[in-house]
Amino acid sequence: MWWLMLLGCGDPAPATQMPSRVDAVKAVPKVVDLEAFCDQRPDPTIPLVLPPLDGPGPADPSGWRWVNVWATWCGPCVAEMPMLAAWRDQLVQSGVDVELLFLSVDDAAQKVARFVAQHPVARGGVRISDIAQLEPWLPKVGLDAGVVLPVNLFADPRGQIRCIRTGAVADHDLAAVKAVLAQPLCDDKGLAVPGVPCSQ
């Protein structure tokens, strides 16, 4: 049996004869399944509209708008906020034109103000003006009244919703977010969806 141990010994073969382990197994690019990440992929002609807000609304973005609907009482919402902000920073640094907007559906401005004082990551967000406005707003963006927070809405630079994700995201979902933001605005025939023209 000692001879088996010797098979791994001796002079190594030149690099040209024996590829390294890294070269021997080429990395296979992982295909992101947007149908699995996006709970809904609505007709891309549906525009993203925000609910009535408590205070001035944000300026129109120059690129993609990513709206994270959250509340201070939602544990998964609070837990994922720093990760989402870090992803946004990473995406922007890599040249992706995306704005992350935190939209609070808390019923009181004081709750959000206290939260922001302790969690600066939420600065610059907006809050729904009246919780009673939530139910009529949800169908306008393709959601049901019983939706689970957090919700992530991705709208392309034309302002049209391309992906809706309900529930918390995980650290491995960054690849899916990148894939959402890399979607072409039009197909090779200049159509957003069959028969609907769009502009680049």
C-alpha positions as protocol buffer text, in pm:
chain_id: "A"
residue {
  index: 1
  type: MET
  ca { x: 0 y: 0 z: 0 }
}
residue {
  index: 2
  type: TRP
  ca { x: 301 y: 230 z: 57 }
}
residue {
  index: 3
  type: TRP
  ca { x: 340 y: 262 z: -320 }
}
residue {
  index: 4
  type: LEU
  ca { x: 4 y: 437 z: -345 }
}
residue {
  index: 5
  type: MET
  ca { x: 145 y: 720 z: -135 }
}
residue {
  index: 6
  type: LEU
  ca { x: 433 y: 761 z: -378 }
}
residue {
  index: 7
  type: LEU
  ca { x: 204 y: 826 z: -671 }
}
residue {
  index: 8
  type: GLY
  ca { x: 148 y: 1178 z: -543 }
}
residue {
  index: 9
  type: CYS
  ca { x: 518 y: 1245 z: -484 }
}
residue {
  index: 10
  type: GLY
  ca { x: 809 y: 1318 z: -712 }
}
residue {
  index: 11
  type: ASP
  ca { x: 882 y: 1606 z: -942 }
}
residue {
  index: 12
  type: PRO
  ca { x: 570 y: 1797 z: -1046 }
}
residue {
  index: 13
  type: ALA
  ca { x: 489 y: 1798 z: -1414 }
}
residue {
  index: 14
  type: PRO
  ca { x: 555 y: 2122 z: -1600 }
}
residue {
  index: 15
  type: ALA
  ca { x: 265 y: 2365 z: -1596 }
}
residue {
  index: 16
  type: THR
  ca { x: 212 y: 2311 z: -1966 }
}
residue {
  index: 17
  type: GLN
  ca { x: 147 y: 1940 z: -1909 }
}
residue {
  index: 18
  type: MET
  ca { x: -69 y: 1953 z: -1598 }
}
residue {
  index: 19
  type: PRO
  ca { x: -325 y: 2233 z: -1570 }
}
residue {
  index: 20
  type: SER
  ca { x: -392 y: 2386 z: -1233 }
}
residue {
  index: 21
  type: ARG
  ca { x: -712 y: 2297 z: -1053 }
}
residue {
  index: 22
  type: VAL
  ca { x: -848 y: 2640 z: -1138 }
}
residue {
  index: 23
  type: ASP
  ca { x: -776 y: 2596 z: -1509 }
}
residue {
  index: 24
  type: ALA
  ca { x: -889 y: 2235 z: -1515 }
}
residue {
  index: 25
  type: VAL
  ca { x: -1244 y: 2320 z: -1406 }
}
residue {
  index: 26
  type: LYS
  ca { x: -1375 y: 2623 z: -1589 }
}
residue {
  index: 27
  type: ALA
  ca { x: -1634 y: 2825 z: -1401 }
}
residue {
  index: 28
  type: VAL
  ca { x: -1979 y: 2786 z: -1551 }
}
residue {
  index: 29
  type: PRO
  ca { x: -2168 y: 3117 z: -1546 }
}
residue {
  index: 30
  type: LYS
  ca { x: -2473 y: 3092 z: -1323 }
}
residue {
  index: 31
  type: VAL
  ca { x: -2797 y: 3173 z: -1501 }
}
residue {
  index: 32
  type: VAL
  ca { x: -3027 y: 3388 z: -1290 }
}
residue {
  index: 33
  type: ASP
  ca { x: -3392 y: 3286 z: -1296 }
}
residue {
  index: 34
  type: LEU
  ca { x: -3583 y: 3614 z: -1287 }
}
residue {
  index: 35
  type: GLU
  ca { x: -3911 y: 3425 z: -1278 }
}
residue {
  index: 36
  type: ALA
  ca { x: -3802 y: 3278 z: -944 }
}
residue {
  index: 37
  type: PHE
  ca { x: -3680 y: 3610 z: -801 }
}
residue {
  index: 38
  type: CYS
  ca { x: -3963 y: 3830 z: -925 }
}
residue {
  index: 39
  type: ASP
  ca { x: -4292 y: 3723 z: -772 }
}
residue {
  index: 40
  type: GLN
  ca { x: -4453 y: 3926 z: -1046 }
}
residue {
  index: 41
  type: ARG
  ca { x: -4326 y: 4061 z: -1375 }
}
residue {
  index: 42
  type: PRO
  ca { x: -4612 y: 4287 z: -1476 }
}
residue {
  index: 43
  type: ASP
  ca { x: -4680 y: 4420 z: -1821 }
}
residue {
  index: 44
  type: PRO
  ca { x: -4392 y: 4666 z: -1859 }
}
residue {
  index: 45
  type: THR
  ca { x: -4629 y: 4936 z: -1978 }
}
residue {
  index: 46
  type: ILE
  ca { x: -4761 y: 4972 z: -1620 }
}
residue {
  index: 47
  type: PRO
  ca { x: -4599 y: 5283 z: -1468 }
}
residue {
  index: 48
  type: LEU
  ca { x: -4467 y: 5304 z: -1116 }
}
residue {
  index: 49
  type: VAL
  ca { x: -4669 y: 5555 z: -918 }
}
residue {
  index: 50
  type: LEU
  ca { x: -4598 y: 5639 z: -557 }
}
residue {
  index: 51
  type: PRO
  ca { x: -4879 y: 5672 z: -302 }
}
residue {
  index: 52
  type: PRO
  ca { x: -4963 y: 6014 z: -156 }
}
residue {
  index: 53
  type: LEU
  ca { x: -4659 y: 6106 z: 52 }
}
residue {
  index: 54
  type: ASP
  ca { x: -4606 y: 6289 z: 379 }
}
residue {
  index: 55
  type: GLY
  ca { x: -4390 y: 6567 z: 241 }
}
residue {
  index: 56
  type: PRO
  ca { x: -4240 y: 6638 z: -99 }
}
residue {
  index: 57
  type: GLY
  ca { x: -4188 y: 6351 z: -336 }
}
residue {
  index: 58
  type: PRO
  ca { x: -3851 y: 6256 z: -479 }
}
residue {
  index: 59
  type: ALA
  ca { x: -3728 y: 6393 z: -810 }
}
residue {
  index: 60
  type: ASP
  ca { x: -3766 y: 6165 z: -1110 }
}
residue {
  index: 61
  type: PRO
  ca { x: -3462 y: 5940 z: -1138 }
}
residue {
  index: 62
  type: SER
  ca { x: -3236 y: 5940 z: -1441 }
}
residue {
  index: 63
  type: GLY
  ca { x: -3219 y: 5561 z: -1448 }
}
residue {
  index: 64
  type: TRP
  ca { x: -3378 y: 5268 z: -1269 }
}
residue {
  index: 65
  type: ARG
  ca { x: -3584 y: 5328 z: -955 }
}
residue {
  index: 66
  type: TRP
  ca { x: -3583 y: 5059 z: -688 }
}
residue {
  index: 67
  type: VAL
  ca { x: -3855 y: 5117 z: -428 }
}
residue {
  index: 68
  type: ASN
  ca { x: -3831 y: 4924 z: -103 }
}
residue {
  index: 69
  type: VAL
  ca { x: -4165 y: 4931 z: 84 }
}
residue {
  index: 70
  type: TRP
  ca { x: -4100 y: 4882 z: 455 }
}
residue {
  index: 71
  type: ALA
  ca { x: -4218 y: 4966 z: 807 }
}
residue {
  index: 72
  type: THR
  ca { x: -4041 y: 5015 z: 1140 }
}
residue {
  index: 73
  type: TRP
  ca { x: -4240 y: 4726 z: 1291 }
}
residue {
  index: 74
  type: CYS
  ca { x: -4132 y: 4484 z: 1015 }
}
residue {
  index: 75
  type: GLY
  ca { x: -3829 y: 4288 z: 1139 }
}
residue {
  index: 76
  type: PRO
  ca { x: -3721 y: 4152 z: 798 }
}
residue {
  index: 77
  type: CYS
  ca { x: -3752 y: 4502 z: 650 }
}
residue {
  index: 78
  type: VAL
  ca { x: -3522 y: 4654 z: 910 }
}
residue {
  index: 79
  type: ALA
  ca { x: -3275 y: 4365 z: 884 }
}
residue {
  index: 80
  type: GLU
  ca { x: -3229 y: 4394 z: 508 }
}
residue {
  index: 81
  type: MET
  ca { x: -3203 y: 4773 z: 478 }
}
residue {
  index: 82
  type: PRO
  ca { x: -2823 y: 4800 z: 532 }
}
residue {
  index: 83
  type: MET
  ca { x: -2767 y: 4520 z: 280 }
}
residue {
  index: 84
  type: LEU
  ca { x: -2986 y: 4690 z: 20 }
}
residue {
  index: 85
  type: ALA
  ca { x: -2805 y: 5021 z: 69 }
}
residue {
  index: 86
  type: ALA
  ca { x: -2470 y: 4845 z: 31 }
}
residue {
  index: 87
  type: TRP
  ca { x: -2594 y: 4677 z: -289 }
}
residue {
  index: 88
  type: ARG
  ca { x: -2709 y: 5014 z: -422 }
}
residue {
  index: 89
  type: ASP
  ca { x: -2366 y: 5164 z: -354 }
}
residue {
  index: 90
  type: GLN
  ca { x: -2194 y: 4870 z: -521 }
}
residue {
  index: 91
  type: LEU
  ca { x: -2422 y: 4891 z: -826 }
}
residue {
  index: 92
  type: VAL
  ca { x: -2371 y: 5266 z: -865 }
}
residue {
  index: 93
  type: GLN
  ca { x: -1993 y: 5227 z: -832 }
}
residue {
  index: 94
  type: SER
  ca { x: -2003 y: 4966 z: -1109 }
}
residue {
  index: 95
  type: GLY
  ca { x: -2184 y: 5210 z: -1340 }
}
residue {
  index: 96
  type: VAL
  ca { x: -2548 y: 5105 z: -1294 }
}
residue {
  index: 97
  type: ASP
  ca { x: -2780 y: 5406 z: -1286 }
}
residue {
  index: 98
  type: VAL
  ca { x: -3015 y: 5309 z: -1002 }
}
residue {
  index: 99
  type: GLU
  ca { x: -3184 y: 5495 z: -718 }
}
residue {
  index: 100
  type: LEU
  ca { x: -3295 y: 5309 z: -404 }
}
residue {
  index: 101
  type: LEU
  ca { x: -3596 y: 5472 z: -241 }
}
residue {
  index: 102
  type: PHE
  ca { x: -3714 y: 5353 z: 100 }
}
residue {
  index: 103
  type: LEU
  ca { x: -4092 y: 5399 z: 123 }
}
residue {
  index: 104
  type: SER
  ca { x: -4227 y: 5368 z: 477 }
}
residue {
  index: 105
  type: VAL
  ca { x: -4586 y: 5261 z: 533 }
}
residue {
  index: 106
  type: ASP
  ca { x: -4578 y: 5348 z: 904 }
}
residue {
  index: 107
  type: ASP
  ca { x: -4884 y: 5525 z: 1036 }
}
residue {
  index: 108
  type: ALA
  ca { x: -4694 y: 5801 z: 1221 }
}
residue {
  index: 109
  type: ALA
  ca { x: -4411 y: 6029 z: 1114 }
}
residue {
  index: 110
  type: GLN
  ca { x: -4269 y: 6027 z: 1469 }
}
residue {
  index: 111
  type: LYS
  ca { x: -4201 y: 5653 z: 1450 }
}
residue {
  index: 112
  type: VAL
  ca { x: -4007 y: 5693 z: 1128 }
}
residue {
  index: 113
  type: ALA
  ca { x: -3814 y: 5995 z: 1261 }
}
residue {
  index: 114
  type: ARG
  ca { x: -3706 y: 5800 z: 1569 }
}
residue {
  index: 115
  type: PHE
  ca { x: -3605 y: 5506 z: 1352 }
}
residue {
  index: 116
  type: VAL
  ca { x: -3402 y: 5721 z: 1112 }
}
residue {
  index: 117
  type: ALA
  ca { x: -3223 y: 5886 z: 1405 }
}
residue {
  index: 118
  type: GLN
  ca { x: -3101 y: 5540 z: 1510 }
}
residue {
  index: 119
  type: HIS
  ca { x: -3059 y: 5395 z: 1157 }
}
residue {
  index: 120
  type: PRO
  ca { x: -2908 y: 5658 z: 923 }
}
residue {
  index: 121
  type: VAL
  ca { x: -2931 y: 5411 z: 632 }
}
residue {
  index: 122
  type: ALA
  ca { x: -3301 y: 5509 z: 604 }
}
residue {
  index: 123
  type: ARG
  ca { x: -3226 y: 5880 z: 554 }
}
residue {
  index: 124
  type: GLY
  ca { x: -3371 y: 6031 z: 241 }
}
residue {
  index: 125
  type: GLY
  ca { x: -3665 y: 5793 z: 236 }
}
residue {
  index: 126
  type: VAL
  ca { x: -4030 y: 5887 z: 211 }
}
residue {
  index: 127
  type: ARG
  ca { x: -4344 y: 5794 z: 407 }
}
residue {
  index: 128
  type: ILE
  ca { x: -4700 y: 5736 z: 296 }
}
residue {
  index: 129
  type: SER
  ca { x: -4913 y: 6033 z: 405 }
}
residue {
  index: 130
  type: ASP
  ca { x: -5197 y: 5827 z: 545 }
}
residue {
  index: 131
  type: ILE
  ca { x: -5202 y: 5452 z: 608 }
}
residue {
  index: 132
  type: ALA
  ca { x: -5556 y: 5450 z: 467 }
}
residue {
  index: 133
  type: GLN
  ca { x: -5399 y: 5531 z: 129 }
}
residue {
  index: 134
  type: LEU
  ca { x: -5205 y: 5204 z: 126 }
}
residue {
  index: 135
  type: GLU
  ca { x: -5492 y: 4976 z: 24 }
}
residue {
  index: 136
  type: PRO
  ca { x: -5600 y: 5181 z: -280 }
}
residue {
  index: 137
  type: TRP
  ca { x: -5237 y: 5227 z: -389 }
}
residue {
  index: 138
  type: LEU
  ca { x: -5140 y: 4858 z: -393 }
}
residue {
  index: 139
  type: PRO
  ca { x: -5349 y: 4756 z: -699 }
}
residue {
  index: 140
  type: LYS
  ca { x: -5203 y: 5049 z: -894 }
}
residue {
  index: 141
  type: VAL
  ca { x: -4864 y: 4878 z: -879 }
}
residue {
  index: 142
  type: GLY
  ca { x: -4999 y: 4527 z: -925 }
}
residue {
  index: 143
  type: LEU
  ca { x: -5015 y: 4417 z: -561 }
}
residue {
  index: 144
  type: ASP
  ca { x: -5292 y: 4265 z: -348 }
}
residue {
  index: 145
  type: ALA
  ca { x: -5413 y: 4409 z: -20 }
}
residue {
  index: 146
  type: GLY
  ca { x: -5270 y: 4115 z: 176 }
}
residue {
  index: 147
  type: VAL
  ca { x: -4913 y: 4162 z: 48 }
}
residue {
  index: 148
  type: VAL
  ca { x: -4628 y: 4074 z: 286 }
}
residue {
  index: 149
  type: LEU
  ca { x: -4360 y: 4332 z: 368 }
}
residue {
  index: 150
  type: PRO
  ca { x: -4098 y: 4408 z: 262 }
}
residue {
  index: 151
  type: VAL
  ca { x: -4180 y: 4467 z: -104 }
}
residue {
  index: 152
  type: ASN
  ca { x: -3926 y: 4562 z: -369 }
}
residue {
  index: 153
  type: LEU
  ca { x: -4047 y: 4730 z: -688 }
}
residue {
  index: 154
  type: PHE
  ca { x: -3808 y: 4780 z: -979 }
}
residue {
  index: 155
  type: ALA
  ca { x: -3902 y: 5038 z: -1242 }
}
residue {
  index: 156
  type: ASP
  ca { x: -3698 y: 5092 z: -1556 }
}
residue {
  index: 157
  type: PRO
  ca { x: -3574 y: 5435 z: -1672 }
}
residue {
  index: 158
  type: ARG
  ca { x: -3908 y: 5487 z: -1849 }
}
residue {
  index: 159
  type: GLY
  ca { x: -4078 y: 5455 z: -1510 }
}
residue {
  index: 160
  type: GLN
  ca { x: -4242 y: 5121 z: -1588 }
}
residue {
  index: 161
  type: ILE
  ca { x: -4244 y: 4834 z: -1340 }
}
residue {
  index: 162
  type: ARG
  ca { x: -4033 y: 4539 z: -1452 }
}
residue {
  index: 163
  type: CYS
  ca { x: -4015 y: 4326 z: -1137 }
}
residue {
  index: 164
  type: ILE
  ca { x: -4198 y: 4297 z: -805 }
}
residue {
  index: 165
  type: ARG
  ca { x: -4041 y: 4100 z: -521 }
}
residue {
  index: 166
  type: THR
  ca { x: -4241 y: 4039 z: -202 }
}
residue {
  index: 167
  type: GLY
  ca { x: -4079 y: 3922 z: 119 }
}
residue {
  index: 168
  type: ALA
  ca { x: -3722 y: 3961 z: 234 }
}
residue {
  index: 169
  type: VAL
  ca { x: -3424 y: 3915 z: 6 }
}
residue {
  index: 170
  type: ALA
  ca { x: -3110 y: 3721 z: 96 }
}
residue {
  index: 171
  type: ASP
  ca { x: -2743 y: 3796 z: 35 }
}
residue {
  index: 172
  type: HIS
  ca { x: -2736 y: 3557 z: -263 }
}
residue {
  index: 173
  type: ASP
  ca { x: -3008 y: 3764 z: -437 }
}
residue {
  index: 174
  type: LEU
  ca { x: -2767 y: 4036 z: -549 }
}
residue {
  index: 175
  type: ALA
  ca { x: -2711 y: 3849 z: -877 }
}
residue {
  index: 176
  type: ALA
  ca { x: -3087 y: 3857 z: -940 }
}
residue {
  index: 177
  type: VAL
  ca { x: -3106 y: 4230 z: -865 }
}
residue {
  index: 178
  type: LYS
  ca { x: -2822 y: 4288 z: -1114 }
}
residue {
  index: 179
  type: ALA
  ca { x: -3010 y: 4080 z: -1372 }
}
residue {
  index: 180
  type: VAL
  ca { x: -3329 y: 4282 z: -1318 }
}
residue {
  index: 181
  type: LEU
  ca { x: -3140 y: 4608 z: -1370 }
}
residue {
  index: 182
  type: ALA
  ca { x: -2968 y: 4471 z: -1680 }
}
residue {
  index: 183
  type: GLN
  ca { x: -3294 y: 4396 z: -1863 }
}
residue {
  index: 184
  type: PRO
  ca { x: -3317 y: 4566 z: -2201 }
}
residue {
  index: 185
  type: LEU
  ca { x: -3586 y: 4827 z: -2236 }
}
residue {
  index: 186
  type: CYS
  ca { x: -3684 y: 4694 z: -2576 }
}
residue {
  index: 187
  type: ASP
  ca { x: -3640 y: 4373 z: -2769 }
}
residue {
  index: 188
  type: ASP
  ca { x: -3465 y: 4359 z: -3106 }
}
residue {
  index: 189
  type: LYS
  ca { x: -3786 y: 4472 z: -3277 }
}
residue {
  index: 190
  type: GLY
  ca { x: -3823 y: 4781 z: -3058 }
}
residue {
  index: 191
  type: LEU
  ca { x: -4105 y: 4631 z: -2850 }
}
residue {
  index: 192
  type: ALA
  ca { x: -4135 y: 4629 z: -2472 }
}
residue {
  index: 193
  type: VAL
  ca { x: -4391 y: 4353 z: -2490 }
}
residue {
  index: 194
  type: PRO
  ca { x: -4536 y: 4198 z: -2807 }
}
residue {
  index: 195
  type: GLY
  ca { x: -4703 y: 4469 z: -3009 }
}
residue {
  index: 196
  type: VAL
  ca { x: -4616 y: 4756 z: -2771 }
}
residue {
  index: 197
  type: PRO
  ca { x: -4352 y: 4997 z: -2906 }
}
residue {
  index: 198
  type: CYS
  ca { x: -4100 y: 5149 z: -2670 }
}
residue {
  index: 199
  type: SER
  ca { x: -3804 y: 5382 z: -2694 }
}
residue {
  index: 200
  type: GLN
  ca { x: -3447 y: 5314 z: -2587 }
}
